[in-house]
Amino acid sequence: MLRARAVLGLSLAELRPGGPAELLAVRAGDLGAAVAHATEDRVVFHKGRLVARTAVTSELRRR
């Protein structure tokens, strides 16, 4: 995973209290499922702030 940041021209990420948070969270049971079958439900944090939240809902209508 460290190579992904290098490919994008980004510096190495530091995990420390008070450090900036960059996070994309998706609902999945494991990494393989997150990559292959992730739903559109997700949250995105940029510099420690929530910047996007997507939730998918379904509705069943009776005729």
VENVEN-V26258 format. One record per backbone hydrogen bond with DSSP energy under -0.5 kcal/mol. CO is the residue of the C=O (numbers start at 1). NH is the residue of the N-H. E is the energy in kcal/mol with one decimal. If there is no record, write none. Layout:
co:CO nh:NH e:E
co:CO nh:NH e:E
This chain:
co:1 nh:4 e:-0.6
co:1 nh:5 e:-0.8
co:2 nh:6 e:-1.2
co:3 nh:7 e:-2.6
co:4 nh:8 e:-1.5
co:5 nh:10 e:-3.2
co:6 nh:9 e:-1.5
co:14 nh:16 e:-0.8
co:16 nh:19 e:-2.4
co:20 nh:22 e:-0.5
co:21 nh:48 e:-2.6
co:23 nh:45 e:-3.1
co:24 nh:26 e:-0.5
co:25 nh:43 e:-1.8
co:26 nh:28 e:-0.7
co:27 nh:39 e:-0.7
co:30 nh:34 e:-2.2
co:31 nh:35 e:-2.1
co:32 nh:36 e:-2.7
co:33 nh:37 e:-2.6
co:34 nh:38 e:-0.6
co:41 nh:27 e:-1.0
co:42 nh:54 e:-2.8
co:43 nh:25 e:-2.8
co:44 nh:51 e:-2.8
co:44 nh:52 e:-1.4
co:45 nh:23 e:-2.1
co:46 nh:49 e:-1.7
co:49 nh:46 e:-2.6
co:52 nh:44 e:-2.6
co:54 nh:42 e:-2.1
co:59 nh:61 e:-0.6
